[in-house]
Each structure stands twice: as structure tokens, then as C-alpha cells.
């Protein structure tokens, strides 16, 4: 009995038809970037201070420079030393009073300068940047700074809920239907974000965007791997994720060119309208059609593949079936993930690594946004290191294996975070270099955990296992804004210390997993429990159809 993989060997595993489909779906992967890491530019927090009525007029009358104005009128930021002006407190004095001295303004307003009353920023803030962001528009600083955390956590909460639901839609109604509906919903939410006037509606729309966008990316990932032959499936999956890295570069350039966050949101949303052309240029997954008993439609698509690739259709296409149909006799259960010792170990280690990968990947991006250097150059350099990460994976996984490169990547990421935290701020180039090395390590780790996860579970529970473990990725995305934006208030590099601990532990735990290089995919729980043995069960061709809630750098 023929399988779809057998048919693809005849009509072309990765020829003109698949390359065209792969290219247009890579546009979808790149378009996911502003949703996943948009907080860096949408939530940019510039240097700021309290607005004090009368200070600008007094500074103009006295001819002060900006530095002199800050020294005379802004209290010191307690615990940060001299030269750091407070962002959230101001002197409670009347700067509009007559007779204010230009050489000692505070001395002419109060008698005891050691006990000048301080107050909150009742009249708003002054931002030292011509660029606008969510922060500057809604004053998400000081007592309201936590609202920026909620803004980013809301999209990750949407990822967590949506990837499961959208995955069901993709399995129930088809990959193409799922792609088109989620793309349309993402466009509508993205455009509405430009016009809504309140912070609450922005958070709601951001959550709805997360609800559909990651599941949309995931449906594209599944479709692009289902239309190519098994020899190309892993490479195509990695390159699809690399398209996300290309999206990082484009997003950085667009954000640099557009200074208003609402115009930036509109600019990165409108090109997604072209993705609706998928209705005409992207096929439905023939594998999904076969699984739904729609063999005539599947035959039509395979015939189109053969025609585009200039290959001949096999004569025995009518006999095609899914080899994994026999595996449906077993019903997956959550308890199966932890019922036996090796399954329990695999599940716990994988869950922790998914969580750590999300926290370090998103956390390093967010921390870079508040690092104080040139945000756009720093973002560019850290995005560029993702390309060698994909190359390292492709070169090593079939030569060295999975476990050692994966563990090394986690350890390098953790160590690089520690080194970054210990380098003084005035050696910015070295600090940035260490941070980029950390980004390289965690990118490798993120992409490794994605496909290794599929190799450690038996066939009947593989989808469920990946879904449950990768849900920790989205939970990590929910908590990481609070780790970054709250801890930097205590010490700017304290989040990096947390990342160090998480990364080093993750690297050590990887050694508890079995090596899967050259091993046959497990078909039963018993196969997983016996994975440490050298002998492997007889090979059987298995087509992976994995519904995941992974992220683009996994």
C-alpha cells in the first residue's frame, strides 16, 4: 500500500511546486515578527522626568543647558548615585515664583535644602526622545510601568490559548482555511490597534492578535512540511523559522524609519493583506485531505504538483493510505506523559527547556530595548546571529547528534548572560558582543527543543506531548516581561543573572535525555523506556504530523 511519501518521491519531493509554496509561506513567517517582538519598539521607554510647571521658562531665562537644567531642577534618583535624575519624583516648589536665582534656584526657594519636599509627577512627564511609543502616549512609567508588562503578557496569553484552538481548526477544517481566517483576523486586529484610543482596548486587541497569529504561524509550519518529501522536511522547517529572522531585520529597518508607533503598527500590518492571495497560490495539504477521506481533491493537488514539477503521476495513486492510521487504536492521555519513569523524565525536562528558551529568547530582546545603547543597531546585531544558529543546527544534528549541541547551546547562553551582566556599561561593544553570543545560544536551543520534542514521544501521543510541553513556552512568555521590566528597577542587569541560572540548569538537564540521532522514532511507551539501549526496533516509515504550539525560534 502506497503512502503519500512514496507518491512525493515520484512527483518531486522539493521541486518547483514545493519551492514556490515554501517561498510564499516564508512571507507569513516573516510577518509574524512584529507580533512576537514588537514590544521592543512599540513599548520603547525613553529617558524621562517629571514635568514641573515653570522650569522650561526659568531655564530659558537663565540660559541653562539641558544638563544644567537637570542638575538644578531634578532630584537625584535614590540608590543610583549622583548624575542620575529621578524619573518619578520632583521638587515640590513653585518654579514660577518671582526672584528665583539662576545660580542657586533651590536656595532661593527653600531655606533648608537638605529637606526639600518631593512629590509625584502630577503634571505628567517630559520624554527625551522625539519618537513616540505606547509608553509615551499613555505614560506607562513609574506607578503605571506594570501596564507595559501586561501589554506584552497579553499577547503571550493569546499565544497559549490560541495555538491549541487554532491547531484544532487546522486539523478539523484544513490548513488553508485556517491560514486564511487567521490572517484576516490578524489584519483586522492590527489595523484596529492603530485607531483605538484607550490602553484597555489596545491590550484586548493585542490579546486577540496573539490568539490567532501564533496558530497561523504554526499552521504555515505544518503545511510547508506536509507538501515536501521526508528528506527535506527538517531543513524546510528550519529555513521556515529562518524567515522569521529575516523578518527581524526588516522590522528593525521599518521601525528605524518610522518614529510614531501607530504609523509603525499600520505599516507592518498592511503588507499582510497580500497574504490573503494564499487563496489562489497555496494548496491545501494533500495529507490532510487524505486523512479526511477526500482522495479526489488530494489527487488533484498531487496532479498539480506533478505537472508543475514536470513529473509523471504514478498509476497506483488510488491505493494511497496513511500509515499512521493503525496507530490510532491507542487513545492519548495526559497521564501517559508521566506514567513511566523515562516518559516522566522526558516530559519534565522538555517542559523546563521550553520555558527557559522562551524566557531567555524574549528576555534578551526586551532587555536590549532598555539597555541604553542604540536600540536599532543592537537589535540588528542580535538578529544577525540567528542565521549562523540555523547553519550550526543543520551541520551538527546529523554529525554530532542532538544532545551535546543542545546542552552546549544552553550552557553558552547562560554563561554569556552572566558575562554580559559583569561587563561595565562603558564597554558597550563588549557587552553587546556577549549578549549576541547569548542570543546565538538560546536561538539554537529554541530550534533544537522543537524537533527533539517530537523524537522523544511515541506516535500515538506525539501531538499531545508536543502541545503540552510547548505550552510552557507561552507561559514563559507571559512571565518574562515582569522579570525584565521589574528587575531592572532594582539593578539593570539583574534579569541577566536570572537568565544565567535558568540557562545553566537547562543545559545540565539536557544530559538526562537520551540521544536520538540515528534512532527510529518510538512507536510505543515501551520503546521510549528502552531508548537507552543500543539496539533499536525494526525501522518503520512514519509520517510526522505534529500539532505544536512552538514559536518561530524553536
N, C-alpha and C positions, 0 to 999 in steps of 0.2 A: 504494500500500500504506500503510495507516494505521499510525501509531506510537502508543505509549501517551500521548505528549504531546498528540497530536491528540484522543484519547479524553477526556483530562482537560479539554481546552478545552470539551467538550460537557457533561460531568457535573459540572464545577466544579473549578477549579484550587486554590482555597483557601477553600472554603465550610465549612459546619457540620461535616462529617465530618473534614476535614483539621484544622480548628481544635481539635476535640476530641482528635484524635490528637496534635497538636502540644503541647497543654497537658499531657497525661499523660506524654509523653516528656520534657518540660521538667523534670518532677519527678525523672526519672532523672539529668538533667544536674546539677541542684542537689545530688542525693545523692552525687555524685562528689567534692564539695568536701573532706570530712574525710579522704579517702584522699590527695588530691593535696597539700593544705597542712596536714594535721593535725599535722605535726611542730611547728608554732608553739606549739600548746597541749599536745599530748601530750609533747613534748620540752622544755617550758619549763624553763629553768635559772635558779633564783633566786640571789640573793646567798648565799654560803656561806663557811664557815671550818671549820678542823679542830675536832673535839670534843676538849677537853682535860679529863680527869677532875679534878674538884675546883674548876674555875673557877666553875661556877654557884653552888656553896656559898660560895666565897670572895666572890663578887660580892654575894650576899645578905647575908653577914655584914658586909661593908663598906658596904653601901647604895649601890653604884655604879649609875649609869645605864648603859644599853647602850653609849653612846659611851665612857664611862669604862672599862667592861669591855674593850672592843675596844682602846683605847689602851694599857691595862696588860698585856693577855694575848695579843694577836695581833701577830706581827711584820709589818713593812711589806712590801708587795708590791714586790719589787725592780724598778726601772725605771718604776714608776708613780707615784713621788713620795709625799710624806707624805700621810697621810689615807686611803691605800688599804691595807687589811689583806690579808695573804696568804691565798689560798684553799686552798693546797695544802701549806703548811709551818706548823709550830708550834714553840713553845719546848720543848726537852727538859728540863723542870724538873718538880719534884714540887709541884703546887699544893695537895696535901693535907698538906704539911709544917706543923708547928706553928710559930707565931710569924711567919707571913707578914704583912708590913706592908701596910696598906691604902693608904698614900700612895706607897710605892715598893716594890711587891711583888717585882720582879725584883732590886732591890738587896739585898733581904733573903734572896734565894735563891742568888745567884751573886756572886762577888767582882768579876769583870770583866764589866761589862755590854756592852762593845764586842765581846765574843767569846762570845756566848751560843749554845750548840749548838742547831741546828734539826733537826727530823725530819719524817717524813711523817705523814699522818693515819691512824695505825694503828688508832685507835678510832672512825673514821667522821667524819661531818661534821654541822654544825649549819646548817640552812637557814632563812633569814629570810623564810619565807612559809608561811602555813597551807595553801596549795594543794599538792597532790601532782602529780607527773608521773613519766614514765618515768625521768627523771634522779634525782629524789629517792628513788624506790623502789629503784633498783639502783645508786645512787651513781655515775652516769656523768659524773664530774668528774675533773679532774686527770689522772692516768695513764690513766684509762678514758674520758676525754671523747671519744675517737675512736669509741667504740661508738655514740654518738648519730649520728655521720656515717653509720655502717654501717646504722643503723635507717632513715634516710631514703633512702640509696642503694639499699637492698634493694627498696623499693617501685618505684623508677625502673628498676631492673634487671628487675623483673617487668613494668613497662610495655613495655620494649624487646622482651622475648621474647613477652609475651602478646598485644600488639597485632597482631603478624604472625600468630600461631597462631589467635587469635580471629577475625581477619579472614578467614582461610581457612574457619573453621567457619561464619561468616556467609554466605560465598559457596557453601559446599558444602551446608549443611543448612538455610539460611534465616535471615533476620534475627530472626524471632520466636523460634525455637528457641534461637538464640544469646543473645538478650536474657534469656530465662527461665533458662537454665542458668547464665549468668554472674552474674545477680542472686542466684540461690540460693547459688552458691559464695561470692560476696562476703558474703552474710549469715552463712553458716556460719563463714567465717574471722573476720569481725568479732566474732561472739559468742564464739568460742574465744579471741580476744585478751583478752577480759575475764577469763578464768579461768586461763589458763596461768601457771605460777609462775616460769618462768625467762626470762632475757633471750634465750637462744638460740631458744626456741620462739616468742617474740614476733617476732624477726627473720624466722624461717621463715614464720610466718603473714602477716607484713607483705608478704613477697615473693609469697606465693600470692595475697594480696589485689590486689597490683599486676598479677599475671599475668592476672586476669580483669576487673578494674574498668575499666581504660582501654579495653580491647577492647569492653567492654559499652557504655561511653560512645560509642565510635566507631560501634558497630552502631546505637545510637539515632540518631546524627547521620545515618548513611546512610539509615535508614528514614524519618526525618522529611523528608528532602529528596527521597525517591523517591515519596512519596504526594501531593506538591504539584506544581502546574504549573511550567514553566520560569521564568515571570515572577516567581514568589515564592521560588524555590529559594535564591537568595543571601540574601535578607532573613531567611527562616526559619532558615537556617544560622547567621546572626549572632545572631538572637534566641535560638536554642537555646544558644549559647555565653553569652549574657547571663544565662540561667537559672543558669548556674554562678556568676555574680557575685551573684545573689540568694542562692544557697547560701552564699556567703561571709558575708553579713550574718546569716543565720540561725545559721550555725555559730559566729560570734563571740558572738552573744547567748546561745546554749546553753552555750558554754564559760565565759562570764562567770558564769552561774548555777550551774554545777556545778564544784566545786573538786577533785574526785577524778578522775584521768584515766581510771580503769577505768569508773566510772559514766558519764563523758562518752562513752567508747567505746561503751558499751551504748546510751546514749540516742540517739546518731547512727546506730546500726546498726539498731535495731528498726523505725523507720519504713520501712526498705527492704523489710520483709515485705509491705507493701501493694503494692509494685511487682509482686509475683507475680500480682496481679489483671490484669496485662497479658495473661494467657492469654485473658481474656474481652473486654477492651476495646481491645486493639491489634491491627490486622490484620497479616497477612503482607504483605510488599511485593509488589504485583501484578507489578512489573517483574521481580523475582527469579523469581516463578512462571512468567512467560512465558519467561524465559531457560532454565528447566528443562523446558520443554515442557508445563507444567501449565496449559494455557489455560482449562480448565473452572473450576479453582479461582480463577484470575485474574479470569475473567468474573464469578464470584460476588462477589468483593470489589469490583470496579468497579460491579457492580449495586447493592451495598450503599451505595457512595459516592453513586451517582446517587439512590437512594431517600432517603438521609439529607439530601442537598442539594436534594431536590425537583426533580431534573432528569430528562430523558428519556435513556434509553440509546440510543446510535447503533445503527443496524440492521446496520452492516457490521463489527461487532466481531470476527467470525471471521477477518477478513483481517489482523488486527494482527500486526506483526512488529517485531523490534528492528533499528533502522537500523545499529547498530554491529556486526551480525553480519558484514557484509562486511569490517570492519576486522580480523577475527580471522585473516585469511590471513597476516598478519605475526606472527611469534613474537617476543615481547620478550626482550631480552638485556641483561645488566648492562653489557656493553661498549658498547652503543648510547648509554648515558648520557654517555660521554666520547669517543666515536669521532670526532666532528666538532668544530670549534672553538667554534661557538656553543652546542652542546649541552654541551660540556665546561665552558664558562664558566658557563652557567646552573646546571649541577649543582653546581659548587664554590661559587658564590655562595649558592645556596639552602641547601646543607648548612651553610655557615657561619652563615647567618641563623637557621636552625632552632636550631642550637647556642646562638647568642648569645641568642635570645629566651628559651629555657628557662633559661639561666644567670641572666640578668637578672631574669626574672619570679620564679622561685623564690628567687633570691638576695636580692632586695629584701624578700620576705616573711620569709625566715629572718633577715636582718639586722635587720629591725624587731623580731623577737622577742627579740633580745639588745641592743636599743638603750638600754634602761634607762628609758624613759618608761612611760606607761600602755599596756600591751600591747594591751588590748582597744579603747581609743579609737583608738590608732594603726592597728590592724587595720581598724577601722570606716572611718576616713577614707580609707585607701588602697584599700579595697574600693569605696567610693562613686565613686571616679574612673573605675572601669571602665565605668560607664553612659554618661558622655559620650564615652568612647572608641568605643563601638559607634555612637553617633549621628554622630560625626565620620566614621567609615568609610562609613556609609550615605549621608551627604550628599556626600562628596568623590569617591568612587571613580568615579562616572559623570560628574562635572563636571570635576574636576581631573585624574583619572587615578589610576593605581596607584603609579607610581614616585616621584613627588615627595612625596606624603603619607607613603609608606612610609619613604623616606630621611629625611625630616624627623622622623618619629617616632623612628627610631633615634638620630639626632643629638641630639634633645631628651632622650631617655632617658640617653644617655651624658653630656651636659653637666650634666643635673640630678644625676647621681650625683657628679660632681666638685664641684659647688656644695654638695651635702649634706655631703660629706667636709670641706669647708673651713669650714663654719659652726660656730662654737663650740658646745659641748654646752649651755651655759647659755641659748642662744637656741633652745629646743627647738621652739617653734611654727614658726620659720622653717626649721629643719632638717626638720621633718615636712612642711612645705609643699613644699620642694624634692624630698623623697623621693616625695611623691604625684605631682608632675609627672613624675618619672622613671617611676613606675608607670603613669601615663597613657600615656606614650610607648611603653613596651615592650608594653603591652596592645594598642595599635593595631598595632604591628609584628607581634605574635604572630598577630593575626587576619588581617593582610594576607598574611603569608607562606603561610598555609593555602590561600587560594583563588588567589593568584597562581601558586603552585606548579603548580596544575592547568592554568593557561593557557599554560605555557611548554614543555609536552611534547606530542608528537604522540599521537594517540588510542591507537595500539596499545601504547604504552609508558607511558601516563599513570599507571596504577595503580602500576606498578613504580617509576616515577620519584618519585612522592609518598612511597611506602613507604620507599625508600632514603634520600631526603633528610630526611624527618621522623624517621628513626631517630636522627639526630644530636640531636634534641630530647631523647630519653631518655638518650642518652649525656651530654648536658649536665646532665640531672637527676641522674645518678649522681655527677658530679664536683663539683657546686655545694655540697653540704654540707661537703666538705673545704675548698673555697675560703673559705666563710664562717666556719665554726667554728674552723678552724686559724689563718686570718689575723687574726681578731680578737684572738687571744692575743698577736700581735706589736703591732698597732695597731688600735684598734677600728674605724676607718674605712678600713683597708687594702683590704677587699673592694670597697668603692665605687670605689677607684682602678682595680682590675682591671675592674670593670663599665664604667667610663668608657672605657677603652681598647677593650674588646670592642664597646661600643655605637657609638663613633665610627667604628671600622673597618667595622662592619656597614652604617652609614649611607652611607659612601663607596662600598662595593661595590655597593649597590643601583643606583647610577647606571650600572653596567656592564650592567645588564639592559635589555632593550627594553621600551618602553611597550606594554601590551596593551589599553588602553582602546579600545573600538570595533573591535578586530581579531577576525577569525574564528579560532576555535580551530585550531591547526595539526593537520594530519592525517598528515603525513609529516615525516621528518627534514629534507627539503629545505625544507619550509615554515618550519621553525624557523630554518634557516640564512639564509633570505631575509626574516626577520621585520623587519629594519631598513629594508626597502624600503617605500615609501609604498603601493604597490599591494598589494592583498590578494587572495587566491584567492577564487573564487566561493563564496558562502555555502552552507553545507550544515548542516542541522539535526543536531546531535549531542547525544545524551543523556549527561551525565556520570554515570558510575558509578565513584566513586573510593574505593578501599580505602586509607585513610590510617592512619598512627599518630600523628595530630595530637593536641593537648591542648585543653582547654576554652578556652584563651585564645590561640587561634591564629587 
